[in-house]
Each structure stands twice: as structure tokens, then as C-alpha cells.
Amino acid sequence: MFEIMNKEKNIIVGPKQESIKDFYAQFKNDYPGLLRKNVIVDLSEILIGKVTEILVFLSTAKAHIAKGTSFVIIANGVNIDELPDELVVAPTMIEALDIIEMDEIGRDLGF
């Protein structure tokens, strides 16, 4: 796993060369240190063959959202209509950051 950016409120992580399954195993080990931050998982360099590959992040995303922070996955070519609402997927880094910004505004306003 590599860390692209670690700022006060946001962290962006992604796989090096490992599969999504191997990356997720490492991510779960490191996850407790990420609970207080908005997390972006950058899978843009990996070819996603099936939606089920991304669904491994569902329970983590739900737990993260329950803690009052955002969890966004960057992935290309994924039909978001096939994903549950709790799993937020964006096609680009800019859109992922925009989603987090909108989430932050909503939390500040009490939504």
C-alpha cells in the first residue's frame, strides 16, 4: 500500500502492484490509524473487472461513514448503479475531493 497524500483531514491511499484483495488485506491492517480522516482509495491504476472487487470495501465504508468521515473510491469503468449507496465511487481524483468537500459542508450544516 502506498500513501499519496496525508493532510490534516484527508488521506489518499492506493495499491502498489498488488491485487485489490492483497491491497485490502494491508488496508485493513492500517485502517485503525485512518478512522479520524476522510479516506480516498485510489484504484484508478487497476483494471476493475467486476463490481464485486470493489464490494470488499463496503463494510469499511459503512463503518467510516458512521464515524462521521468520508470514504471515496476512485475507479474507472465501474457502473455505480450496481453499487450500494454507502459505497461512493468517483472516476477521478478531482471528483473524489469534491465529494469529500461536499460531505464536509453537509456535516458542518448538520446533515
N, C-alpha and C positions, 0 to 999 in steps of 0.2 A: 504494500500500500504506500502511496506517496501523498504527501501533503502539498497542495498547490499554494494555498493561502490560509493563514491563520491570523485573523484580526480579532478585535475585542468581542464582536458579536457573531461573526461568521467563520466557518472553516470549510474549505473545499478539499475533498479527498478523491482519490481515484486509484484504479489498479495500475500496477507497473506492467508486467507481462502476463500475470496470472489470469486464470479464468474468473468469471463472475463468482462461481462457487468458492474458489480459493480466496478471492478478494473478500467476499462476505465473511468467511471464517476469520480472517485477520481483522476485518472491520469490527466484528462482534467483540473481539478481544480488546480493541482500543476504544470501543463505544462509550464505556462509563466516563471517560475523560471528555466526551463531546456533549454531554447532556445539557449543559448550560448555553450552548451555542446553536445558532442556525447552521444546519449542515447541508452542503451541496455535494452529492456523489456524482462525480464526472465520469460517465461511461461512454462519452462521445467517441472515444478511440476504439471501442469494441463493437463488433457487429453483433447486434442483438437478434438472435434467430427466432426466439419465441418470447411471448409476453411472460411466460412462467419464469424465465430467467430473472426478470425484474421483481416478480412477486416475492422473492426471498426477503426483500426489504420491507414488506408490508407490516409485519409486527413491530419492527423497529420504528418505522414511520409513525405508526399509531402511538407508540409509547412516547416518541419525541414530541409529537403534537400535543399529547396530553400534558406534557411538562411546560407547554407554553412557548415552544420554539418551532421553527420551520424546518422541514425536511424535504428537499427537492432533488430529483434525479435528472441528470442531463443524459438524454439518449436520443439517438436519431432513428427514424423509421419505425417508431413504436405507435401502434394505434391506441391512443389514450382512451378511446371509448371502451376498450377491452379491460381497462384497469379500474380498480375500486377508487372512489373519490379520495380516500385517505392517502393514496399514492400519487404524489404530484410529480409529473414528468414534464420537462421543458426541452425543446430542441437545441437551445444554445445557452451559453453562459450568461449572456446579457438578459435573456428572458428569465433565467433562474434567479438572478439577482433582483430583477424587477418583481418577481413573485414574492421574494422574501421582503422586499421593501413594502409591498402592499400588505403583506401579513403583519409587518411591524406597525404600520399605520392603523390597521384594524385592531390590533391588540391595544395600542395606545388609546384608541377611541372606545375600547371596552367591548368589542365584538368578539 
